[in-house]
Amino acid sequence: MRLRIAAASLAVMTFFGAGVAHADTEWEMPYFGGMTLDEARSTWDAITAGEGPELKTRIINTAPGIPINSDSWTVCGQKPYPGESVDASSSIAVAVSPPGMC
């Protein structure tokens, strides 16, 4: 009976990929400074092949009356810093502001 349960568990884990296939994957955080948010997102997706953590956004240095169009805004800062290792459980973010306001 135990053999059947173990075999069934192995079959299910193999079929669904065991859910941890990419847990050990790490990426080096690139430098996003001066890029637009859209460019930073595309760069991050290319580096991680869509497997990495979400690139979160924080809007800074804006003023009343400036329309919110953060996709074309400039990256002014980021966490973690360039060169640091990140994995799927890491929290990563960029700070963006309108062009010329970093």
Residue pairs with C-beta under 8 A, 6 or more apart in sequence:
22 51
22 88
23 87
23 88
24 87
25 51
25 87
25 88
26 85
26 86
26 87
27 47
27 48
27 52
27 85
27 86
27 87
28 83
28 84
28 85
28 86
29 78
29 80
29 81
29 82
29 83
29 84
29 85
29 86
29 92
30 43
30 44
30 47
30 82
31 78
31 82
32 39
32 40
32 43
32 44
32 75
32 78
32 82
32 94
33 75
33 76
33 77
33 78
34 74
34 75
35 43
35 74
35 75
36 71
36 72
36 73
36 74
36 75
37 57
37 70
37 71
37 72
37 73
37 75
37 94
37 96
38 71
38 72
40 55
40 75
40 94
41 55
44 52
44 55
44 92
45 52
51 88
52 86
52 88
52 92
53 86
53 87
53 88
53 89
53 90
53 91
53 92
54 92
55 92
55 93
55 94
56 91
56 92
56 93
56 94
57 70
57 93
57 94
57 95
57 96
58 93
58 94
58 95
58 96
59 68
59 70
59 73
59 95
59 96
59 97
60 76
60 77
60 95
60 96
60 97
61 76
61 97
61 98
61 101
61 102
62 68
62 97
62 98
62 101
63 98
63 101
66 98
70 96
72 99
73 96
73 97
73 98
73 99
74 96
74 97
74 98
74 99
74 100
74 101
74 102
75 94
75 95
75 96
76 95
76 96
76 97
76 102
77 94
77 95
78 92
78 93
78 94
78 95
79 91
79 92
79 93
80 86
80 90
80 92
86 92
